[in-house]
């Protein structure tokens, strides 16, 4: 099965002691599943006042517009919360100064609820015996995005790759939060994303909080 190239990979990284800026991207419209959010985390150096570059995050999501149903709206916030990676405790807030304009899908083709694609985020880190990875669902996509075999078109794989590359270029850097192993534990960690992978097949989403 074809895949978008992972992109540059560096040697394994140690987990980073950091706070994380949480960016909750809202999805709305017809055929939206669950609570309709994409939860992203970005590095927030301890003591820093630098917010995530929400304009660049919006630019990344805007690359998806031609395959999003015309009823779909994606809203990137202009403010949010900062947490500590060790236990998820709220330690502050961030504000970008302005809220980006919403992104509206432009495809008039049909779409199915809960059907689209998924971007897998890669890191160079291992916790326990598992590599730290994350994922972002891009759901729904209109039938414009699929070929006659029911998989993603070459053009759509390229668009998703452009989205992933753009999101990885946002500063401060995109990160994965490895949550604590149990309530009250303090073994959570933050990990910088250094690659991505997109499989050439349809993803199904029964609930949404990615």
Secondary structure as GFF3:
##gff-version 3
##sequence-region A 1 210
A	DSSP	beta_strand	3	4	.	.	.	ID=ss1
A	DSSP	beta_strand	19	28	.	.	.	ID=ss2
A	DSSP	beta_strand	37	44	.	.	.	ID=ss3
A	DSSP	alpha_helix	54	62	.	.	.	ID=ss4
A	DSSP	three_ten_helix	65	67	.	.	.	ID=ss5
A	DSSP	beta_strand	73	75	.	.	.	ID=ss6
A	DSSP	beta_strand	79	84	.	.	.	ID=ss7
A	DSSP	beta_strand	90	95	.	.	.	ID=ss8
A	DSSP	beta_strand	103	104	.	.	.	ID=ss9
A	DSSP	beta_strand	115	127	.	.	.	ID=ss10
A	DSSP	beta_strand	130	139	.	.	.	ID=ss11
A	DSSP	three_ten_helix	143	145	.	.	.	ID=ss12
A	DSSP	alpha_helix	154	168	.	.	.	ID=ss13
A	DSSP	beta_strand	174	178	.	.	.	ID=ss14
A	DSSP	beta_strand	189	192	.	.	.	ID=ss15
A	DSSP	beta_strand	195	199	.	.	.	ID=ss16
A	DSSP	beta_strand	203	204	.	.	.	ID=ss17
###
